[in-house]
Amino acid sequence: MKRTYESLRSARWFAPDDFRSFGHRSRVLQMGYSHADWMGKPVIAIVNTWSDANQCHSHFKQRVDDVKRGVLQAGGFPLELPAISLSESMVKPTTMLYRNFLAMETEELLRSHPIDGAVLMGGCDKTTPGLVMGAISMGVPFIYLPAGPMLRGNWKGKVLGSGSDAFKYWDERRAGRLGEQAWAEMEAGIARSQGTCMTMGTAATMMGIAEAVGLTLPGASSIPAADANHIRMSADCGRRIVEMVWEDLAPARLLTRASFENGIACAMAMGCSTNAVVHLIAMSRRAGHAVSLDDFDAFSRRVPVIANIRPSGDAYLMEDFFYAGGLPAMLERIRGHLQVDARTVNGRTLGENIEGAEVYNDDVIRPLANPIYAEGALAVLRGNLAPDGVVIKPSACAPHLLRHSGRALVFDDYPALKKAVEDPELDVTGDDILVLRNAGPRGAGMPEWGMLPIPTKLLKQGVKDMLRLSDARMSGTSYGGCLLHCSPEAAIGGPLALVKTGDRITVDVPARRIHLEIDDEELARRKALWTPPPPRYERGYGWMFGRHILQANEGCDFDFLETTFGKPVPEPDIF
């Protein structure tokens, strides 16, 4: 049943014959609009994360006009509301510190303004979960517009993948096998259009998950940013959100546990970023349909990696994925692992959206019988070193490291690690396990320090991978034997804080086990002697972050923003 104008949120601001509404109307008229522009129409927020410092969203300055065109065509009134941008490359110390800031801003932008529905413009890593988390908590109908991946990189006729090839060739440069001129040429060719990383990094992963969860139009997550289809999709989002408002298709009526389980299945088949774990858990908890590390591990055991996209794959990038059929085609191939009755923002089910989607290149999107990796992209290990879990991406790890025991080489901070790995006399072998701690949510805001650099000494010996353990995250474009998100983190006294150089650590990925080879009595003795590090921030947003951030296995949301914290926020008073 279609809603009436009087039932819309915006009508509380504009419809009454009172002094406050007079003020609201007169100020809209002040901007050059007439009553005919908004009266009787839903007001649509376009939450735009464009900025001059966000390379991934450089086209959003134009795309917002395409969204507005669609909103106007469908009989809505569009209002652009800028939000913090969170460029993964530029923002320091880490965008993870500000993901929840964006979530808070999105929620309060939508709540405090006369908004009936929203189009969320994002794509760069933390913008997808931040926008979605905030909009879910606010509860108005919304649709997500993905930025889309950039075009393939190119250098001397070679296809370059953002992040993945940067890490690979930087190791070549550190080893003395790549000169300064070649490095400079590569720098100019690896990122050559607007859009997000075109590898299966966090940006592509989260855009794909948003589509699988049901928050985008069908196929929207795979369209390259520079493709004219992206312009048309943007206008389609504007038209559809107006319909969603009249249908009252709010997140509470759209999202179920099945929606988020579809997101997990999609992530596994894509060869997802490890960051998917933290973000999808946080999104699901906002919706009141919490998924957990155990859910990720269960799906990983049955959903194979079939997207042959770097870094899990060895050849292709997101542009190739789009030409091969994109996300609808991949989802159709894993239909048996999906709950196809889950609803999506276009009003149809996921199953209806992917019905008949074709794969045009079986090497880019593999058949189930010929996967890139027979199990899913991620695995969750537990043991006395990580009671609440540690995450690894076995699909991008050297096979010989999936069962391994080695000597720990421990670093308490990144500067010490960075200095040590360049030391030609460092006491290290390829069998050792590098350990970085105090880099988790409370310790450092959980930056992407988890792809610990392989010591130069070993690179020159030809070592390409080794086990690395931390409570940090790593870039979704990265690869290798990195054990991440170790929980509880070292900064709050987790077992990682108690490891000493020379201890032996055993890792068994098939058995999902990680173990510090010391007895419980010795672990307890070390715990009794441990003292917490001083707080990183003593005022401001960082202080609030340190006080309220949850652990990685809980999604790193703020405790006071979760659905279960307190009563629902009421509509704002208008007096």
N, C-alpha and C positions, 0 to 999 in steps of 0.2 A: 504494500500500500504506500503510495507516494505521500511524503510529508507535506504539511502546509507551511506557508511562509511564516505564519505566526509561531510555529514550533521551533524555528531556527534560532540558534544562539545569537546571530547578528541582529535579529529583530528586537532583542532586549536593548540593544544600543540605539536602533534607528526608528523603531515603529511607534513607541509611546508618544502621546501628546503631553510632554512634560518638559521641564527646564533642561534637564540633563540631555535628553534626546535632541532637543533644539541645538544644544552645543555640539553634539556629535555631528548632526546633519550640517550645521553651518561650517564646521571645519572641513568636512568633505567637499562642500561647495567651494571653500577657500582654495582647494587644490585644482579647481577647474572642472570638476565633475558636476553633472546635473542629477536631479533626483531620479531621472529615468535610468541612470547608470547603475544604481544599486537597489532602489526600492523594489521589493518583491523578488529579489534575486539572492541566491546564496553567495556569501563572501568567501572567496578562496584565497588562502595564504599560499604564497610560493616561497618556501623557505630555501633561500639561495646561499650556498656556501662558496660562491665565487670570491676570489680576491686576487690582487696583483701578485701575491706571494704563493699562489697555488697553481702550479703548472698543469695539474690534472684537470682542473676546472676552468681553464682559460677560455673555453667556448661557452661557459654558462652565461656570460654577459649577453650573448646573442640568444641562447636557448631559452632564457627567461621570457623573451619576447614571443618565442614560439609557443610556450606554455600559455602565456596570456591570450594569444590568438585563439587557442583552443577553448579556453575558459569563456571568452567573449562569444565565440560561436555557439557554445552550448547554453548561453543565457546566464552565466555567472559573472561576478564582479571580482577581478583578480587584484590582489595586493601583494607586492613583493616585500618580504621580510628578510633582510640579510642576517646571517648567523656566522659565528666563528668558523673559519675555513679549515684549519688543521691540515696543512700541507705536510705530508709524511717526510718529504725531503728537507724541508726548511725549519719546521718547528722543533725547538729543543727545550728541555733535554729529551723529550719524547712526546709524540702525540697521544700516547696512552695516558699521560698525565691529564689530558684535556678532553678525552672522550666523554667522560661524565659531565664535564662542563658544557659540552655541546648538547648532551641529552637534557640537562637542566634548562639550558637556554631555549631549546626547541619546545619543551613542555610549557614553559612560562610564556614564551611568545604566543603560542596558540591559545593558552588559557586567558591571557590578559587582554587580548585583542578581540574584536567582533568577528570571529572566524567560525565558519561552518564546516570547512574541509580544508585539506592541505595537499599540495604537491611538494615532496621533499627532494631537493636536488643535491645529490651526493655521489660519491664514488671513491675518492681517495680514502685510504684504508679505514680510518676511524670514523669517517663521516657517515658511512652506511649504518653501523650499529648505533652511533650517537643519535642520529636523526630518528631512527626507528624506535629506539628505547624511549626517547622523549615523547614521540607521537603516540606510542602505545599507552604510556601513562596518562597522557592528556585525554585520549579516548575519542577524538573526533575522526570521521572518515579521512583516510589519507591514502595516497598512492606514491610510490617511490620511483623517481626518475634517475636511472643509473647514468653516470658520466660516460661510460663506455671506454674500452681500451684504446690506447694510441696505436699508430701504425707500426709495422715491424721496423726494428733498427737495421742499419746497413753499414758495413765497413769492408771495403775492398772486395765487394761481391759476396761477403759472408752475411748471413742473417744474424742479427744480434737481438738478444732478449734482455730487457731492462732488469737490472739487479743480478739475475743469474749469471750473465756473461761478464758483468762488472766484477763480481766476486771472483769468477774464474780467471779472468785476465789480470786482475790485481795480484793474485797469487803468482801468476807468471812474471809480472813485473817485479815483485818482491824477490823472486828467485833469480832475477837477472836475465830472463829469457825474452823480455819485451821492452823495446826501447821507448824513449820519451816521445819521439815523433809519432810512432804508432799509437801510443797511449792517447795523445792529443787528438789524433784523427778519430779514434774510437769514441772519445768524449763527445765529439760533434755529431756522431752518427747513431748513437744508441737510443736517443730519445728525440724524435723528429716531427712530432705532431702533438696537438692537444690530446688529452685523454690520460687514462691511468696506465700503470704498468701492463704490458701486453703479455707477460708471462702469467702463470697461474699463481700469482702472489696474493696477498691479502685483499687487494682491491677487487680483482677478478673473482676471487673466492666469495667475498661477501656480496658482491652484486649478483652472482649466481645463486647464492643461498637466499637472498631476498626474493628472487623470482620463484625458487622452489617452494619457499614458505607461502607464496601467494601474494606478494606485495607489489609486484610489477606487472605490466602488461606482458603477454606471452612473447618471448624472444627478446625482450628489451635489454637484458643484461649482456647479451653477446654483441650488440651492434657497435662497431668501431666509432669512436667519437667523431671522426672526420667524414663518416659516411652520411649521405643525404637521408638515409633511412632514420638516422638519429634525429634529424630535424622533424621529420614526420611523426616519429614516436613521441617527441616532446609535445607536439600539438595534440596528439591522441590522449596523452596524460591529462592535458587541460580539459578536453572534452569529457573524458571519463569521470574525473573527480566531481564534476557538477552532477552527473547522474548518480554517483555514489552518495552524495549528500541527500538528494531527494529519496533515495532508497534507504537511507540511514544505515549504510553498510559500514558501521564502525568496527574497529579492531576486535571488540568483545564479541561481535557477531560473526567475525571472519576467522579468527585465529583459534586453533585448538592444539592439543598436544600432537595430533597427527601432522599439523602444519610444520611444526619444528622437527619432528622426526623425518619428514620429507627433506627438510634442510640438511639434516645430518647425512642422509643417504646420498643426496646430491653432492655434498662436500666430499664424501669418500670416492665417488666415481670420478670427480674432477681432478683428484690428486691435490687436495686443498692445502692451503696454508695452515700451519699449526695454530695461527691466531684465530681461526674459525671456532676453536673450542671456547676460548674466553668470551668472544662476542656473541655466539649463538646461545650459550648458557645465560648470559646477561639478558639478551632479548627475550628468551623464553620465560625467565623469572619475572620480567616486567609484565608479561601477559598472563601470569598466573598458571602457566603450563610448563613447569621447570623440567628441563632435561639435564643430564649429568654426564660426568666423565664415563660412567658405566655404559650409558647409552651410546656414546661415541665408540667405545671399544666393542660393544656388541655389533653395531653396524659395520665396523671395520672388519670383523671376522667373516662377513657374508657379502659385502658389496665391493666388487673389485674396482681398481682404477682403470677406466677405459678411455679417459681423455689424454691423448698423447701430447700434452702441452708441457713445456719446460716449467719448473725444474724436474718434476717427476718423469715427464716424457723426455725424449732426446732430440726432437726435431722441430716441433711446431710451436706456434704462438697463437694468441687469441684471435688475430685476424683470420688465420687458417681455420680456427674453430668455428668462426661465424660462417665462413664459406662452406664448411662441411655440414652445416645444418644448425649449428649453435646449440644452446641449452635445450630447447624443446626436443631436438633429435636425440641428444644424450639421455634426457629423461625418459623418452619413449623406449630407449634400449634398456633402461633399468626399471621399467614399469612394474615388474614383479616385486621390486623392493620398495615401491611407493604406496602410499594410501591415497589412491586417485580420487576419492570422494571429497578430499579437502577443498574448501572454497578458495577462490582467488578474487583479486580486486576487480576483474572484469565481469564478475557475476557468474562465471562458469566454474566448473571444478577443474582441478589440475589435470585430471584424466581427459576431460574434454579439450583442454588447451593443447595437449601434446598428441592427441589422437592423429595418427597418420603422418606425424613428423618424420621426414626422411633424412638419412645420413648419406651425404654425397661423396665422402671419402672415408673408407673403412680403416685407413691408417691413422687418421686424425682422431676419429671417434671409433674406437675399436669395438668389434662384437664381443659379447660376454665370454665367448669361447677363446678369445685371443686378447686378453687384457694386457695392459702395461705392467700391472702388478696384481697378483691373484687375490690378495686381500686389500682392504681399504687403505687410504693414504696415511692414517694415523694409528698409533697404538698407545695405550695407557699402561704404564708400569707402576707397580707399588712394591713397597718393602720397608725395611727399617730406616732407609734413607729418605723415603718419600711416602709416608703413610697416607697422604691425601692425593698422591699421584704425581707422575712425571710423564710428559708427552714426548713422543718421538715420531718422526716421519720416515718410516722404514722404506717407503717407496722411493725416497731420495737419498738413501744411505747405502754405503758400501756393504754388500752382503756379508762379508766376513766379520763385520762388527755387530751383527745382530745377536750373536752369542760371544761374549768377550769378558775377560777379567783382566784388570790392569791396575797399575799403581796410580794413585791420585796425586796430581800436581795442583796445589790449591792457591787461589788468589782471592784476596779480600776486596779488591776494587779493580776497576778497569784500567786506570793508569799503570798499576803494577803489572797487570797482565800484558798490556801493550808494550811496556818496556822489556819485559822478559822474553816475549816471543821474537824479538829482534836480536837477542843476545846469541852470538854464534857459539858461546860456551855453555848455553843452557843445558842442564842435566835433564834430558827428555828423549824418549824414544816414541816410535809410532804406536807402541802398545800401551803407552800411558793414557790416562784419562785426565784431560784438563778440567779444572773445576773453578768456576767463578761464582761468588756468592755476594750477598747484600745488594742484589740487582733486581729484587722482586718488587711487588706493588708498594709495600711500606718502605723498603730499603732505598729505592731509586725511582719509583714511578713505573717500574717494569719496562725499561727501554729494550730496543732490539739489539742487545749485546750478546745474545745467546749463540750466534754463529761465531764462536771464539776463533780468532785467526790461528791457523796452523803455524807453529814456529818456523821461521825462515830456515833454520838449520835442517828441518825435516823436509821442507819444500825442495831444497836443493838436493836432497837424497831421493826425491821422487815420490814422497808420501803425499797422497791426494786427499786422504780422509782419515780421521781418527775420532774417538769418542770424546765429546765435550758436554759437560754437565753444568747447569746453572738454574737459578730461580728467575732468570730473565726470559724474554721472548726472543724470537729471531724473525727477520724479514721473511715474508711468505715467498719471496723470490729466491731465497737461499736454499741450500741443500747440505747434505752431509750428516754424519752421525751425531746430531745435536739432541741432547736430552734436556727438555725445557720445562718451564713453569713448575719447578720442583716445589711441592707444597707439603707442609707449611714452609714459608720462606725463611732464610737465615736470619733476617732482621728481627723476627719475632721469636727466635729461638728454635726454629725447626732443626731437624737433625743435620741438615746441610751445614749449619753453623758449627757443627762439632767435628767435621772431617779435618784430618791433618794430612799434610803431604807425606806420602809413604804408605798411607792406608791403602788397602786393596778394595776395589769396588767390582762387583760382579753384575753384569747386565745380561739378561736373557729375554729378548723381545718375544719369541714364540711363547714362552711361559709367562710373559707379562710381569717379570720380576726384576727388581733392582735391590742389591743388598750391599751394605757396608760391612766388610768382614771383620767386625769386632764384636765382642760379646755385650750383652745387655748391661752388665755391671760397669764395664768401661764407658759405655755410652752414658749411663747415669752419672758416673763420676765427672765426665766432661761437661755434662749439662749443669751440674752443681757449680762448676767453676766459671760458666759462661756469663758474660755481662753484655747487655744490649748495646748496640752502637748508639751514639747521640742522634736525636731526631734531625733529619735533613732540613726541615723547614720549621721556623719558630713563629711565623706569622703568615697571614694571607691565605690564598687558595691552597698552596702547598701544605700548610698546617692543617687545614680542613681535610684535605685529601688523606694525609697520614692518619688522622683520627678516625676516619670513617670508611676507608677502602677495605673491601672484602678480598679474600685470597683468590688465587687464580682458578682453583677448582670450583669457586662460587661465582665466577664471572667478572670479578673485579669491579662490581658496581659499588656505589655508596650504600651503606646499610640503610640509611634513612630514605632512599629512593625506591627501595624494593616494594612490590605490591603489598607485602604482608606487614609493612611498617606503618602503623597508625590507620586512622580512618581515611576514606577517599577525600581528596581536596574538593571543597565545594566550588560552585560557580562564583566568580567575583561579584561582590556587591556593587550595585550601581545606584548611588543616591545623589 
